[in-house]
Amino acid sequence: MFEKVLVANRGEIAVRVMAACEELGIGTVAVYSDADRDAGHVEYADEAYNVGPAPASESYLDQEAIVDVAERAGADAIHPGYGFLAENAAFARRVEATDGITWVGPPSDAMGTLGEKTNARTVMQAAGVPVVPGTTEPVDDADEVRALGEEYGYPIAIKAEGGGGGRGMKIVRSEAEVDDALESAQREGEAYFGNDSVYVEKYLESPKHIEVQVLADQHGNVRHLGERDCSLQRRHQKVIEEAPSPALDAELRDAIGEAARQGVREAGYTNAGTVEFLVENGEFYFMEVNTRIQVEHTVSEEVTGIDIVRWQLRVAAGEALAFDQDDVEIDGHAVEYRINAENPAADFAPTPGQLTTYRPPASIGVRLDHAVAQGDEIGGDYDSMIAKLVVSGDDRDHCLERSKRALEHFAVEGVHTTIPFHRLLLDDETFVAGEHTTTYLDRELDDDALEAAVDRWGPAEATAGDGTQAETAAVTVEVDGRRFDVVIEDGVPQAAAGGGGDAETGSGGGAGANATPEVTTADAITAEMQGTILSVAVEPGDEVAAGDVVCVLEAMKMENDVVAAGGGTVESVPVSDGDSVDMGDTLVTLE
C-alpha cells in the first residue's frame, strides 16, 4: 500500500479522498491556490503546498507544478478526484512516466480511448453495447452537420469530445441553428477541455439518465455496483441523484449492468469508472464513460456498503477485488442533494459570499460530504458547491420523507443556496413518483413556485442573484415567553447615539446615513458575477437590440450569455477573450 498520496483537487472531494487514505494509514498531501489558502481540504491534509494563483489554469490545472510538488513531498501516488485533471489522459501519462509515483485511476491509454466520446462509441459498439445513432469520427464542417441533421432528423446534439455536464453540448432543432451551435460547441470544448473536436448524435427528447458504477482491477475482475438515476438536471447539470433508479425493472437493470461490465472489459479499463446510458421507451443507449470517481458516487456507497474511493486506492496498489458480482447487493435507497451557492429564483445564478451561518443536519440516515465551516467564504473562482447531502432509507418513500427532515434542518445564512429548490422538489408529484426525465426541470419547473420556495425557505440575509446585499435581517424575539424567529425586510432599525450615525456600519442617524453605492449608468452592460470572458460578440459601431448576446462569461464552471437590456450602438468594449472580470465591471457601453 502507498505511504503518501497527493490529492490533486480541492473542496469536499479532496477531503473525501483524504479520509479514505487516513483509514488505510496513508499520509496525505494537499495542493492549493492563492484563493484556497484557508480552505478545508488544506486544513485536513497532513501537509499542503501552494501551486499558484487563483485561476485554475495557473494552479489546479498546472500539471508540471503538481507533479513537482508530489516529488518534493515524497508522495508515491496521485489521486485526481473529479474535475480539473481527473480525466486528462496526458496528465495521467505524465504521472505514469514519473519514477516512484502511481496514478490512482485507469491507465492513460484506456482514458484516452474512453475519454474521447467518438472512440468510446466505437469501443462500445464492438462490445455489443447499443449506442445512440451518431458519428464515430469528429465533425468540423457545418455542411456535414446539416447532412447529419437530415439523416437522423432534428433535433440533433453537437457534443464536445472531451465534454461532460452539458458543457460543450448544443442542441440543434433546425438547419438554421447549425452554424452558431457548431461554433459554440467547439469554443466551449476548447475553453473547458482544451479540445475543440465535436461529434454529432441524435438527440433524445425526454430520456432517463442512468449510469452504472464499475470497479475493475488489474487481475481481470470487473464488477458493477448497480445503477444511479441522474435524470433530475437543469441545463444538463445534475442536481439530485439517487440509487437505485425508480424507473428500471429487474430485467432492464441486469441488462444495463452487464453491458457496462462488458464495455469496460473490452477497453482494458481498470480502477473506478462510470458508464452512462440514456433510457427511453424501455430501450437503453450508451452515452459516455466517465474515467474517474463521480460526484454522486456517494449514493452507490450507501446502498452497497462498498467504499469506492478506498477500492480506488487498493486497486491502484495492485490488489484484487475481494468480492464477486453476486456479492453486490442493493440495500435500501439513497439520494444525493447538491447544496450549491446559487439563487434558484434568479435562474440559479451563483451567489458567492460568506457563510455567516452554517449548521448542517445530522442524525440517522444523513451523510454530509463537505469541506466548509461557518464563517468560510464561498468564492467565485471555482464551482459553487457547498456540500453534498446524502440521505438513505429503507426504500425510496422512506428516503424522501427522511430527506424532508434533513433539508428542513440544514441552516445556511449569508448566501442563497439550492436548499429551497430541493425542498420544493420533495413536494413535486412527478419527482416523488420517479417519473421525471432529463428535460423535466427545464420544461416544467414553475418559476413562480421556485420564487415562492426561495422566499419561504431561503436565507434571511444573503447576496442576491445580482451580487447586491439583500435588505433583510433575522432577529429572535420572545412574546409571552414563546420564541419567534422574525425576518425584517428593510433591515434592523438601530438606535442612534447622540443623534449621530455609526461611522463604520452606516446605521442610525436618520435617512441618508447609509453609504451610497456606486451607480452604474444605464448605457453600460456590466458583469453580474466574477468570471472569465470566453468570447466577445460585438465591437464598436455594431447595432444591438434588447436581448442580443454581447459576450459570453464563464463563472463557476457555467457559461452565461450576457445580453443587452436595451438597444443601441456599441460605443466601446473594454474586455477581450480570456479577461478576468469582477462583479460590476463594465463589459460593453452603448451610445
C-alpha positions in Angstrom: 0.0 0.0 0.0 1.1 3.6 -0.6 2.8 5.7 2.1 1.7 9.1 1.0 -0.9 10.3 -1.6 -1.1 13.7 -3.1 -4.7 14.7 -3.9 -4.7 16.9 -7.0 -8.0 18.6 -6.2 -9.8 20.8 -3.7 -13.0 21.0 -1.6 -15.2 18.1 -0.5 -13.8 15.5 -2.9 -10.2 16.2 -1.7 -11.4 15.7 1.9 -13.3 12.5 0.9 -10.1 11.0 -0.7 -8.0 12.0 2.3 -10.5 10.3 4.7 -10.1 7.1 2.8 -6.3 7.5 2.9 -6.4 8.1 6.6 -8.3 4.9 7.3 -5.7 3.0 5.3 -2.9 4.6 7.2 -1.7 6.6 4.2 -0.3 10.2 4.6 -1.9 13.0 2.6 -0.7 16.0 0.7 -2.9 18.8 -0.4 -2.3 21.4 -3.1 -4.0 24.8 -3.1 -4.2 28.0 -5.0 -3.9 31.5 -3.5 -7.7 31.7 -3.2 -7.7 28.5 -1.2 -5.1 29.2 1.5 -7.6 28.7 4.3 -9.7 26.0 2.6 -11.0 23.0 4.4 -9.0 20.5 2.4 -5.8 22.3 3.2 -6.5 22.1 6.9 -7.5 18.4 6.7 -4.3 17.2 4.9 -1.1 16.2 6.7 0.8 18.7 4.6 0.0 21.3 1.9 1.7 23.1 -0.9 0.8 26.2 -2.8 0.6 25.6 -6.6 -0.2 29.1 -8.0 -2.7 31.9 -8.3 -6.5 31.6 -8.1 -7.2 30.9 -11.8 -7.4 27.1 -12.1 -5.3 27.2 -15.3 -2.4 28.6 -13.2 -2.8 26.3 -10.2 -5.0 23.2 -10.1 -4.5 22.6 -13.9 -0.7 23.2 -13.8 0.5 19.6 -14.4 4.1 20.4 -14.0 3.6 22.1 -10.7 1.5 19.3 -9.3 4.0 16.6 -10.2 6.8 18.7 -8.9 5.0 19.0 -5.5 4.5 15.3 -5.4 8.2 14.6 -5.9 9.2 17.3 -3.3 6.7 15.9 -0.8 7.8 12.3 -1.3 4.3 11.2 -2.4 4.2 7.8 -4.0 0.7 8.2 -5.6 -1.5 11.0 -7.0 -5.3 10.8 -6.8 -7.1 13.4 -9.1 -10.6 13.4 -7.5 -13.1 14.6 -10.1 -12.9 17.7 -12.4 -9.7 19.6 -13.1 -7.2 16.9 -14.3 -9.2 13.8 -13.4 -10.0 12.8 -17.0 -6.9 14.3 -18.6 -5.1 11.3 -20.2 -1.9 13.5 -20.8 -1.7 14.2 -17.1 -2.2 10.5 -16.3 0.6 9.6 -18.7 2.9 12.2 -17.1 2.3 10.7 -13.7 2.8 7.1 -15.1 6.1 8.2 -16.5 7.3 9.7 -13.2 9.5 7.3 -11.3 8.1 6.3 -7.9 4.6 7.8 -8.4 1.5 5.8 -9.2 -1.6 7.2 -10.9 -4.7 6.4 -8.9 -7.1 5.9 -11.8 -7.4 4.0 -15.1 -4.4 3.6 -17.4 -3.9 6.6 -19.6 -4.4 4.6 -22.7 -7.9 3.5 -21.5 -8.6 7.1 -20.5 -7.7 8.2 -24.0 -9.8 5.6 -25.6 -12.9 6.1 -23.5 -12.5 9.8 -22.6 -12.9 10.8 -26.3 -16.6 10.3 -27.0 -16.2 9.1 -30.6 -13.6 6.5 -29.6 -15.8 5.3 -26.7 -18.8 4.8 -29.0 -16.6 2.6 -31.3 -15.4 0.5 -28.4 -19.0 0.1 -27.1 -20.3 -0.9 -30.5 -17.6 -3.5 -30.8 -18.6 -4.8 -27.3 -22.2 -5.2 -28.4 -23.5 -2.3 -26.4 -26.3 -0.2 -28.1 -25.4 3.4 -28.8 -27.4 6.5 -29.8 -27.3 6.9 -33.6 -24.4 9.3 -34.4 -20.9 9.8 -35.8 -17.8 7.9 -34.7 -15.5 10.4 -36.2 -15.1 14.1 -35.3 -17.1 16.6 -37.4 -15.8 20.1 -38.2 -17.9 21.3 -41.1 -21.3 22.9 -40.8 -22.5 21.3 -44.1 -21.7 17.9 -42.7 -23.7 18.7 -39.6 -26.6 19.7 -41.7 -26.4 16.5 -43.7 -26.5 14.5 -40.4 -29.5 16.5 -39.3 -31.3 15.4 -42.4 -30.2 11.8 -41.9 -31.1 11.5 -38.2 -33.9 14.1 -38.2 -33.8 17.1 -35.9 -33.2 17.7 -33.1 -29.6 16.6 -33.0 -26.9 17.3 -30.5 -23.4 18.6 -31.2 -21.1 17.5 -28.4 -17.5 18.3 -27.5 -15.4 15.1 -27.5 -14.0 16.0 -24.1 -17.2 17.3 -22.7 -19.4 16.5 -19.8 -22.1 18.0 -17.6 -23.7 19.7 -20.6 -20.6 21.8 -21.3 -19.7 21.7 -24.9 -23.1 20.4 -25.9 -25.5 22.3 -28.2 -29.0 21.2 -29.2 -29.8 22.0 -32.8 -33.5 22.0 -33.7 -33.3 23.3 -37.3 -30.8 23.7 -40.1 -30.7 27.5 -39.4 -29.1 26.9 -36.0 -26.2 24.7 -37.2 -23.5 27.3 -37.8 -23.9 29.1 -34.4 -24.3 25.8 -32.5 -21.2 24.3 -34.1 -19.0 27.3 -33.3 -20.3 27.5 -29.7 -19.7 23.7 -29.1 -16.2 24.0 -30.5 -15.5 27.1 -28.4 -16.7 25.5 -25.2 -14.8 22.3 -25.9 -11.6 24.3 -26.3 -12.2 26.6 -23.3 -13.2 23.8 -20.9 -11.3 20.8 -22.1 -8.5 22.0 -24.4 -10.1 20.1 -27.3 -12.4 21.7 -29.9 -13.3 18.4 -31.6 -17.0 17.7 -31.7 -19.3 14.9 -32.8 -23.0 14.7 -33.7 -25.7 12.3 -32.5 -29.5 12.0 -32.5 -30.9 14.0 -29.6 -33.4 12.0 -27.4 -36.1 14.4 -26.2 -37.1 13.0 -22.8 -34.9 10.2 -21.7 -33.9 8.9 -18.2 -30.2 9.4 -17.4 -28.9 6.1 -15.9 -25.3 5.5 -15.0 -23.6 2.3 -13.8 -20.7 2.4 -11.3 -18.0 0.0 -12.2 -14.8 -1.2 -10.5 -12.1 -3.2 -12.3 -8.8 -4.5 -11.0 -5.5 -5.4 -12.7 -6.3 -9.1 -12.5 -9.2 -9.2 -14.9 -12.0 -8.8 -12.4 -14.8 -6.3 -13.3 -17.7 -5.6 -11.1 -20.7 -3.2 -11.2 -22.3 -1.7 -8.2 -25.7 -1.1 -9.6 -27.1 2.0 -11.3 -27.8 5.6 -10.3 -30.6 7.7 -11.7 -29.3 11.2 -12.5 -32.3 12.4 -14.6 -33.1 15.4 -12.5 -31.0 18.1 -14.3 -31.1 21.7 -15.1 -29.3 22.8 -18.3 -27.8 19.3 -18.4 -26.2 19.8 -14.9 -27.2 17.1 -12.4 -28.8 18.4 -9.2 -30.3 15.3 -7.5 -29.0 11.8 -7.9 -30.3 8.5 -6.5 -29.7 4.8 -6.3 -31.3 2.6 -7.4 -33.3 4.1 -10.2 -37.1 4.1 -9.7 -37.6 3.7 -13.4 -35.9 0.3 -14.1 -37.4 -3.1 -13.8 -35.2 -6.1 -12.9 -34.6 -7.2 -16.5 -33.5 -3.8 -17.7 -31.4 -3.3 -14.6 -29.5 -6.6 -15.2 -29.0 -5.8 -18.9 -27.6 -2.3 -18.3 -25.3 -3.6 -15.6 -23.9 -6.3 -17.7 -23.5 -4.0 -20.7 -21.4 -1.7 -18.5 -19.2 -4.5 -17.4 -18.7 -5.8 -20.9 -17.8 -2.4 -22.3 -15.1 -1.5 -19.8 -13.7 -5.0 -20.0 -13.4 -4.6 -23.8 -11.5 -1.3 -23.3 -8.9 -2.9 -20.9 -10.1 -0.5 -18.2 -9.1 -0.7 -14.5 -10.0 1.2 -11.3 -13.3 3.1 -10.8 -15.4 4.5 -13.6 -19.0 5.2 -14.6 -20.8 4.1 -17.8 -23.6 6.4 -18.7 -26.8 5.5 -20.6 -29.9 7.1 -21.8 -33.1 5.1 -21.4 -36.3 5.9 -23.4 -39.3 3.7 -24.0 -37.7 0.6 -22.4 -34.6 0.8 -24.6 -31.1 1.9 -23.4 -28.3 3.5 -25.3 -24.7 4.1 -24.3 -23.8 7.8 -23.9 -20.3 8.1 -22.4 -17.8 6.8 -19.9 -16.5 9.0 -17.0 -13.0 7.7 -16.4 -12.9 8.9 -12.7 -14.8 8.9 -9.5 -18.2 10.7 -9.8 -19.7 13.4 -7.7 -22.6 11.1 -7.0 -20.5 8.0 -6.1 -21.9 8.5 -2.5 -25.3 7.0 -3.2 -23.8 3.8 -4.6 -21.7 3.5 -1.5 -24.7 4.0 0.8 -26.8 1.2 -0.9 -24.0 -1.3 -1.4 -21.8 -0.7 1.7 -18.7 -0.6 -0.6 -16.2 2.2 -0.2 -15.4 3.1 -3.8 -12.6 5.5 -3.0 -10.9 3.0 -0.7 -11.1 0.5 -3.6 -9.6 3.0 -6.0 -6.5 3.1 -3.8 -6.4 -0.6 -3.3 -6.7 -1.4 -7.0 -4.1 1.2 -7.9 -1.8 -0.5 -5.4 -2.2 -3.8 -7.3 -4.8 -5.5 -5.1 -7.6 -7.8 -6.5 -11.2 -7.0 -5.8 -12.3 -9.1 -2.8 -15.9 -9.6 -3.8 -17.7 -11.3 -6.7 -20.6 -9.8 -8.7 -23.1 -12.0 -6.8 -21.8 -10.5 -3.6 -23.0 -7.0 -4.6 -26.4 -6.4 -3.0 -28.6 -3.2 -3.2 -29.9 -2.5 0.3 -32.4 0.4 0.7 -32.4 3.7 -1.2 -30.1 6.8 -1.2 -30.5 10.3 -2.6 -27.8 13.0 -3.0 -28.7 16.6 -3.0 -26.1 19.1 -4.3 -26.1 22.1 -2.0 -24.7 24.9 -4.1 -24.3 28.6 -3.5 -26.8 29.6 -6.1 -30.1 31.6 -6.1 -32.8 29.3 -7.6 -35.1 32.3 -8.1 -32.5 34.1 -10.2 -32.0 31.3 -12.8 -29.6 29.6 -10.3 -27.1 32.4 -10.6 -24.0 31.8 -8.4 -24.1 33.8 -5.2 -20.6 33.8 -3.7 -20.3 35.2 -0.2 -19.6 34.3 3.4 -21.4 31.5 5.3 -22.5 33.6 8.2 -24.5 30.6 9.5 -23.7 27.0 8.6 -25.4 24.3 10.5 -25.9 21.1 8.5 -28.2 18.4 9.7 -27.2 15.2 11.5 -28.8 12.1 13.0 -29.8 8.8 11.4 -29.7 8.3 7.7 -27.7 11.5 7.0 -24.3 11.7 5.4 -22.6 15.0 4.6 -19.6 15.4 2.3 -18.2 18.9 2.6 -15.1 20.9 3.3 -16.5 24.2 4.7 -17.4 25.6 8.1 -19.3 28.6 9.4 -17.5 31.8 8.5 -15.9 30.4 5.4 -16.1 32.4 2.2 -17.6 30.7 -0.9 -15.6 32.4 -3.7 -16.3 32.8 -7.4 -13.1 31.2 -8.7 -14.4 27.6 -8.8 -17.7 25.7 -8.8 -20.5 26.8 -6.4 -20.8 23.6 -4.4 -21.0 24.0 -0.6 -21.8 20.4 0.3 -23.3 17.1 -0.8 -26.2 16.0 1.4 -26.7 12.2 1.1 -29.8 10.7 2.7 -30.6 7.0 2.9 -33.6 5.0 3.9 -35.2 1.6 3.8 -36.9 2.3 0.5 -37.5 5.4 -1.7 -40.5 6.6 0.1 -38.7 6.4 3.4 -35.7 8.1 1.9 -37.7 11.1 0.6 -39.5 11.5 3.9 -36.2 11.5 5.7 -34.9 14.0 3.2 -37.6 16.5 4.2 -36.4 16.3 7.7 -32.7 16.7 6.8 -33.3 19.7 4.5 -35.5 21.4 7.0 -32.7 21.3 9.5 -30.0 22.5 7.0 -29.4 26.1 8.1 -27.4 28.4 5.8 -27.2 32.2 6.0 -25.1 34.6 4.1 -25.6 33.1 0.6 -28.5 31.8 -1.3 -28.4 28.0 -1.8 -30.3 25.3 -3.6 -32.0 24.1 -0.4 -35.3 25.8 -1.2 -35.2 24.1 -4.7 -34.7 20.7 -3.1 -37.5 21.2 -0.6 -39.8 22.2 -3.4 -39.0 19.1 -5.4 -39.8 16.9 -2.4 -43.4 18.0 -2.8 -43.4 17.7 -6.6 -45.7 14.9 -7.8 -43.6 14.0 -10.8 -40.3 13.7 -8.9 -41.9 11.9 -6.0 -43.4 9.4 -8.4 -40.0 8.9 -10.1 -41.4 9.9 -13.5 -39.0 12.8 -14.2 -36.7 12.9 -17.2 -33.7 14.9 -18.1 -35.8 17.6 -19.6 -38.4 17.9 -16.8 -36.9 20.8 -14.9 -36.1 22.9 -17.9 -39.6 22.4 -19.4 -41.9 22.1 -16.4 -40.5 23.8 -13.3 -42.7 26.7 -12.5 -40.7 30.0 -11.9 -43.3 31.4 -9.6 -43.2 28.2 -7.4 -39.5 28.4 -7.3 -39.5 32.1 -6.3 -42.1 31.3 -3.6 -39.8 28.5 -2.3 -36.9 30.8 -2.1 -39.0 33.4 -0.2 -40.2 30.7 2.2 -37.1 28.7 2.8 -34.2 30.9 1.6 -31.8 32.8 3.8 -32.9 35.8 5.7 -29.8 37.7 4.6 -27.8 36.8 1.5 -26.1 38.0 -1.5 -28.8 38.5 -4.2 -28.5 36.9 -7.6 -27.0 40.2 -9.0 -24.5 40.3 -6.2 -26.2 43.1 -4.2 -26.8 42.6 -0.5 -30.4 41.7 0.3 -32.1 44.2 2.6 -33.3 41.7 5.2 -32.3 40.6 8.6 -33.3 37.8 11.0 -34.0 38.5 14.7 -35.3 36.4 17.5 -37.9 37.7 19.8 -40.0 36.4 22.7 -43.6 37.1 23.2 -45.2 35.8 26.5 -42.3 33.5 26.9 -42.6 31.9 23.4 -39.7 32.2 21.0 -40.3 33.6 17.4 -37.8 34.0 14.5 -38.7 37.1 12.6 -37.4 38.4 9.2 -37.3 42.1 8.8 -37.5 43.1 5.2 -35.7 46.5 5.3 -33.0 45.8 7.9 -33.0 46.1 11.6 -33.5 49.6 13.0 -30.5 50.8 15.0 -30.7 53.2 18.0 -28.8 56.5 17.3 -26.1 57.6 19.7 -26.3 61.3 20.4 -28.1 61.9 17.1 -25.2 60.8 15.0 -24.7 57.7 12.8 -22.4 54.7 13.2 -19.4 55.6 11.0 -18.5 52.0 10.4 -21.9 50.4 9.7 -23.7 53.4 8.4 -26.7 52.7 10.6 -28.7 55.2 12.6 -28.7 58.9 12.2 -31.9 59.1 10.1 -32.4 59.0 6.4 -29.4 59.2 4.2 -26.9 57.9 6.8 -26.1 54.7 4.9 -23.3 54.7 2.4 -24.3 55.4 -1.2 -23.5 52.5 -3.5 -21.7 53.2 -6.8 -24.2 53.9 -9.5 -23.7 52.3 -12.9 -25.0 54.3 -15.9 -27.8 52.9 -17.9 -25.7 52.7 -21.1 -23.2 50.2 -19.5 -23.6 46.5 -19.7 -21.8 45.1 -16.6 -20.8 41.7 -15.2 -23.3 40.2 -12.8 -20.7 37.9 -11.3 -17.0 37.3 -11.2 -15.7 35.2 -14.1 -13.7 34.9 -17.3 -14.7 36.3 -20.7 -15.0 33.3 -23.1 -15.9 35.4 -26.2 -17.0 38.9 -27.2 -19.7 39.0 -29.8 -19.7 42.8 -30.6 -17.3 45.6 -31.5 -17.6 49.4 -31.5 -20.1 50.6 -34.1 -22.3 47.5 -34.0 -26.0 47.9 -33.5 -27.6 45.7 -30.8 -31.2 45.2 -29.8 -32.6 44.2 -26.4 -31.9 40.5 -25.8 -28.8 40.3 -28.1 -25.8 38.4 -26.7 -22.9 40.8 -26.4 -20.4 38.4 -24.8 -20.1 35.0 -23.0 -19.0 34.9 -19.4 -17.8 31.7 -17.7 -18.4 31.7 -13.9 -18.3 28.7 -11.5 -17.9 26.3 -14.4 -21.1 27.6 -16.2 -21.2 29.5 -19.5 -23.5 32.6 -19.2 -24.7 34.7 -22.1 -24.5 38.4 -21.3 -27.3 40.2 -23.1 -28.2 43.8 -23.7 -31.2 45.1 -21.7 -31.9 47.7 -24.4 -31.0 48.7 -27.9 -28.2 51.0 -29.1 -24.9 51.4 -30.8 -21.8 49.8 -29.2 -19.5 52.7 -28.1 -16.7 50.7 -26.5 -15.8 47.1 -25.5 -13.2 47.3 -22.7 -12.8 43.5 -22.4 -11.3 40.8 -24.6 -11.4 37.0 -24.7 -9.7 35.5 -21.7 -10.0 38.5 -19.5 -10.9 38.0 -15.8 -13.7 40.4 -14.6 -15.2 41.2 -11.2 -18.9 41.7 -10.5 -19.9 45.2 -11.7 -17.1 45.6 -14.2 -18.2 47.3 -17.4 -18.2 44.8 -20.4 -19.8 46.9 -23.1 -21.0 50.6 -23.3 -23.8 51.7 -25.6 -24.4 55.1 -27.1 
